[in-house]
Amino acid sequence: MAQGYANPGLLVETGWLAEHLGDPNLRLVDSGVRTGEPPRAERIPGAAGSPHHYIKSADDSRFVATPDEAKAIFGALGIGDDTLVVAYDSARSVNAARLWWVLRYYGHHNVRVLNGGFDKWAAEGRPVTTGASASAPPATFTPAVNDAVLSTADSLMAAVGDPSAAIWDTRSEAEFTGENDRGNARVGHVPGAAFLEWSDLMAPDGTFAPAECMRVALERIGVTPDKTVHTY
């Protein structure tokens, strides 16, 4: 369902995926595995498990994986420069969206998120499997950094007070107010940031909310198409 999105091709529906399982150029990635957790008992047939739900650097987990790390990670998953990647999870797509962003950051645009993820797939009675994740022949992944989709501490500081920018705090309300420090040395939020938890843009069934619902919610906090948006 397009649901009025400007770029509906960034998502795939469960019906589409069912028809394309087994396509030789499709790489399905289960993004739900966190470091130290056992693999989920069930997954969609043909899915490979992501080594980490955030794809961060081994040297400094505050930052995204380096180009060399990304090359190794995605190549080992069988993701080449021309591979169509579909990511999913069981966490309302928050981890799948992260994998989507990392691939886009490294210049790989042929990537989609499964709308509704594993939970919707399973609820529809579609096939699931257990055991080891699916392997694929190693592929050549060529990182091509796209800095336009990355906000740094410096660029975020420059955006504070800039009327052409919007700063969007997507965390929980307790983190925004400083009631929950999540183990960080400092609490609170960036000056001028607007609060809207990311999960408020998801429908009750775990799919993405319709575009009009998103537009209204984002306009309410000042996140509009004319602004350069920084999120954290």
N, C-alpha and C positions, 0 to 999 in steps of 0.2 A: 504494500500500500504506500503510495507516494505521500499522502497526508499533507500535501501542500509544501513539502520541503523544496528549497531552492536547488539542492543537490541530492535528489533521492538515491542516486547511484552510490552514495557512500554507505548505504545499508543494503543488505539482502534479506529477503524474507525466508522463513523456514521452507515454504513450498519450493522456492527457487533452488535452495540448497539441496533439497531432496532430489530434484531433477538433475543436479549437476555433480552429486557425489561420484567420485571415480573419474571425473574429467582429468586428463593427464597433466594439464597446466594449472590445476587448482591445488593449493596447499591450505588445508584447514588447520588452524592452530587453536588449541585450548589454552586460554590465557589465565585460567583460574588457579593454577598451582602457585602457592607462595613458598618461599625458601623454608626448608625444614618441615613442610607438610607432606604427608603421604599423598600419592596421586589419588584423584577422585576415583571411586570404584567404577563409575560409568562415564562414558564419553561418546561423542558422535563417531561412528565408524570412519576411519581414515584420518582422524585428528592426531596431530603431534602435540606434545606438551611443551609449552614455553618454559625455558629454564628458570625464569623469574617473572613475576607478574608486572614488574615495572621496567625491566630491561635497563638497569642502571649500571654505572661504572663499578668495576670491582675495586678500584683504588679509592673512590670517593662516592659513596652511595647517595650523596646529595645531587649528583649530576647524572644525566643520561649517559648510557654506554658510549665509549669513544668510537670513532670510526673503525679502528681495528677490531674492537670488541664486537661491534655491530656486524662487521663483515664475517667474523667467526661464528657468531650466534645464528644469524640468519642463514648463512651458508650451510651450517650443520642441520638446520631445520628443513633444508631442501628448497629454500627460497632464493631463486635466481632473479636476475634483473627483469625478466619478463613474466615472472610467476604471478598469477592471481592469488592473493591471500585473503582468506576469510577468517576473522578472529571471533571467538565467542568466549563467554564465561558463565558463571552462575551468580554473578554479583551485579546484576542490572547493567552490565556492559562497561563498568568502570575500568576493569583491567583490559578488556578487549579494546576499548577506546585508547588506552595508553599504548598498546602495541601498535594500533593504527597510527597514532601520532608519531611514535618513534620511527616507523617506516616512512611516513611522510617527511619527517625531519631529515631523513637520509635519502630523500629523493625518489622513494618508491611509491608511486601514486596508485598502483594497481592493487589496492587493498580496501576491503569492506568489513563492516561489522554485522554480525548476525543479529537482526532485530529480535529481541526477546531472549536470545542466548540459549543455553542448554535447557533451562527450565521450560521455556515455551516449546522447544523441540520435543522434550520428553512428555510434556503434558498432552501433546497432540498424538502421542502413541507412535512416534517415529522411531526407527531402529537405534539402539544404543549397543555399546560393546564394553567389555571389561578387559583387563590385562594390560600388557605393555602398550605404550603409545605407538602409533604407526611411524615407521621410519621411512626415509626417502633418500635417494642418492644425494650426496653432498652437491651443492650448487655454488655458483660464483655470484656473490652479492657485492655490488660495487657501490659503496657509500658516496653520496653526493650531497653534502650538507646544504640545507636550506635554512639559513639563519632568519628568514622572514617569519618563520613560525615559532621562533624561540624568543622568550623574554628573559633577560638576565637581571641581576640585582641592579646594575647600572641603568638599564633601560627602564626598569620599574621605578627607580628613584626619579628619573627624568619625567616620568608620566604623572607623578604626584602634583596635583594642581594644574595640570595641562587640560584645558577645556576640550581639546580634540581627542583626549584619551579617556577610556573607562577602565577602572581597576575592579575586577570581579573576584571576590573571595568565595570560592565554591565549597569551602569546608563546612563542618557542622556549626550550628549557632554557638555552642559552648566553646568551640575553638575561636570563633570570631570575637566573642566577648571576653575571652581570656579565662573562662571558668575551667577549661580543659587544656592543659599544656601539652598533652600527647608526648611527654618526655622531652620537650624542647626547652632550651635555656631561657627563652623569652616567650611571652604570651601576648595575645591581642591580635591586631590586624594592621595592615599597611594604612597609613593616613589617607583618607578619602576613598577607601575601598567600599564597595557596595556588597551587601551580603545576599546571596541566594544559593542555598545548598544544591549541589549538582543533582541530587536525587529528586529534587522538586520538579525537574524537567523530565521525569520518567513517569510512565503510566503505571497503574496498580499491577498490571500483568508483567511488568519488567520490560516492556517495549518503550521506545522513545515516544514522548507526548507529541500530539499533532503540532505542526508548525505554528498555527495561530496561537495555541496555548503558550508555546515557548516565546513567541514574539511579545505577547502581552506581559508575561512575567519578566522578561528581560528589559522591556521598555520601562517597566515600573522602577527598575533600579538604575536606569540610565545607560544600559548596554544597547546601543542602537547601531545600525549599519554604517553610519557616518563616522563612528568612533574607531580609533585603534584600541583594541581590547587586550588587556593583560589579565590573565587568569592565574590563580594559584590555589 
